[in-house]
Amino acid sequence: MVNKIHSITIIDAIDLSTKLEPYLIKYNQIKYQQLLITESNYERILNEYLSEDDILLDLAYNIETRCLLKWCHDRKVCFVNTSVELWEPFGEKYKNDPRLLTLYHRQMQLIEMQNDIKWNKKGPTAILDHGCNPGLVSHFVKRG
């Protein structure tokens, strides 16, 4: 049985209100917030908009995937991610070792995180590094 979607909240750092206005008017269950999600505020923002059994669809860049995955896992929120990302990958943190920027390194960090004895093996579904187009767009086209 498929549950009906009661609400969708779109959060983006860019002002998309003009582009989204027709959809926001037509579908009252869609809400939009212009917010920049950062390492220092992501938990507060996610706590405000998500709760158990919700789905976080992460289409963003420069937001650490591991942080979102752990937050969702700990709160029983399903997580779909299109790309494994880091906080500000071109900042000071990674400039001395370019290996830390590779997708291989990011994937190994995810595996280490899930193999940690503190990681509860039972939890909500998470789909990581799924891609967007092709990827999620393919699902939407098939559904449409």
C-alpha positions as CSV (number, residue, x, y, z in Angstrom):
1,M,0.0,0.0,0.0
2,V,1.3,3.4,-1.0
3,N,0.8,6.3,1.5
4,K,-0.5,9.5,0.2
5,I,1.9,12.4,0.3
6,H,0.5,15.1,2.7
7,S,3.1,17.7,2.2
8,I,6.3,18.6,0.4
9,T,8.8,21.2,1.6
10,I,11.4,22.5,-0.8
11,I,14.4,24.1,0.8
12,D,17.0,25.9,-1.4
13,A,19.6,28.5,-0.9
14,I,18.6,30.3,-4.1
15,D,15.4,32.3,-4.4
16,L,13.1,30.1,-6.5
17,S,9.9,31.7,-5.4
18,T,9.1,33.2,-8.8
19,K,9.6,29.9,-10.6
20,L,7.8,27.9,-7.9
21,E,4.8,30.3,-7.5
22,P,2.5,28.5,-10.0
23,Y,3.0,25.2,-8.2
24,L,2.7,26.7,-4.7
25,I,-0.6,28.2,-5.8
26,K,-1.9,25.1,-7.5
27,Y,-0.8,22.6,-4.8
28,N,-1.3,23.9,-1.3
29,Q,0.6,20.9,0.2
30,I,3.8,22.3,-1.4
31,K,5.8,24.7,0.8
32,Y,9.0,26.6,-0.1
33,Q,11.7,28.0,2.1
34,Q,14.8,29.9,1.0
35,L,17.5,28.8,3.5
36,L,21.2,28.1,3.2
37,I,21.9,24.8,4.9
38,T,25.4,24.8,6.6
39,E,27.4,22.6,8.9
40,S,26.3,24.8,11.8
41,N,22.6,24.9,11.1
42,Y,21.6,21.6,9.3
43,E,20.4,19.8,12.4
44,R,18.2,22.7,13.5
45,I,16.7,23.0,10.0
46,L,16.1,19.3,9.6
47,N,14.5,19.0,13.0
48,E,12.1,21.8,12.1
49,Y,11.0,20.2,8.8
50,L,11.3,16.4,9.2
51,S,10.1,13.8,11.6
52,E,10.0,10.0,11.8
53,D,8.8,8.2,8.6
54,D,9.4,11.3,6.4
55,I,11.7,11.2,3.4
56,L,14.6,13.5,2.9
57,L,15.4,13.8,-0.9
58,D,18.9,15.4,-1.0
59,L,19.5,17.0,-4.4
60,A,22.1,19.5,-2.9
61,Y,25.8,20.0,-3.2
62,N,28.3,21.0,-0.6
63,I,26.2,19.4,2.2
64,E,28.0,16.5,3.9
65,T,26.2,13.3,3.0
66,R,27.5,11.4,6.1
67,C,25.9,14.1,8.4
68,L,22.6,13.8,6.6
69,L,22.7,10.0,6.6
70,K,23.4,9.8,10.3
71,W,20.8,12.5,11.2
72,C,18.2,10.6,9.1
73,H,19.2,7.2,10.5
74,D,19.0,8.3,14.1
75,R,15.6,9.8,13.6
76,K,14.0,7.1,11.4
77,V,13.8,9.3,8.3
78,C,14.2,7.7,4.9
79,F,17.1,9.2,2.9
80,V,17.6,9.5,-0.8
81,N,20.8,11.1,-2.0
82,T,21.8,11.9,-5.5
83,S,25.5,12.6,-4.9
84,V,28.0,11.9,-2.1
85,E,29.1,15.4,-1.0
86,L,31.3,17.2,1.5
87,W,31.0,20.4,3.4
88,E,32.8,23.1,1.3
89,P,35.1,20.7,-0.6
90,F,37.3,23.4,-2.0
91,G,37.9,25.1,1.3
92,E,41.0,25.0,3.5
93,K,40.2,21.5,5.0
94,Y,41.1,19.6,1.9
95,K,43.7,21.7,0.1
96,N,46.7,19.8,1.4
97,D,45.5,16.3,0.4
98,P,43.5,16.0,-2.8
99,R,42.9,12.3,-2.2
100,L,40.3,13.4,0.4
101,L,38.2,14.9,-2.4
102,T,37.9,11.7,-4.4
103,L,34.6,9.8,-4.6
104,Y,36.5,6.7,-3.5
105,H,37.5,8.3,-0.2
106,R,33.9,9.5,0.3
107,Q,32.6,6.0,-0.3
108,M,35.1,4.4,2.1
109,Q,34.0,6.9,4.8
110,L,30.4,5.8,4.3
111,I,31.4,2.1,4.6
112,E,33.5,2.8,7.7
113,M,30.6,4.7,9.3
114,Q,28.2,1.8,8.7
115,N,30.7,-0.8,9.9
116,D,31.2,1.1,13.2
117,I,29.9,-0.9,16.2
118,K,27.9,2.1,17.3
119,W,25.9,2.1,14.1
120,N,22.5,0.5,14.6
121,K,22.1,-2.0,11.8
122,K,18.3,-1.6,11.9
123,G,17.1,1.7,10.5
124,P,15.2,3.4,7.8
125,T,15.9,2.9,4.1
126,A,18.7,5.0,2.6
127,I,19.6,5.2,-1.1
128,L,23.0,6.9,-1.6
129,D,24.7,8.3,-4.7
130,H,21.7,7.5,-6.8
131,G,22.2,10.2,-9.4
132,C,19.7,12.7,-10.6
133,N,19.7,12.6,-14.4
134,P,19.9,9.7,-15.2
135,G,18.7,8.5,-11.8
136,L,15.8,10.1,-10.1
137,V,14.5,11.7,-13.3
138,S,14.3,8.2,-14.9
139,H,11.9,7.2,-12.0
140,F,9.8,10.3,-12.4
141,V,9.5,9.8,-16.2
142,K,8.4,6.2,-15.7
143,R,5.9,7.2,-13.1
144,G,4.5,10.1,-15.1
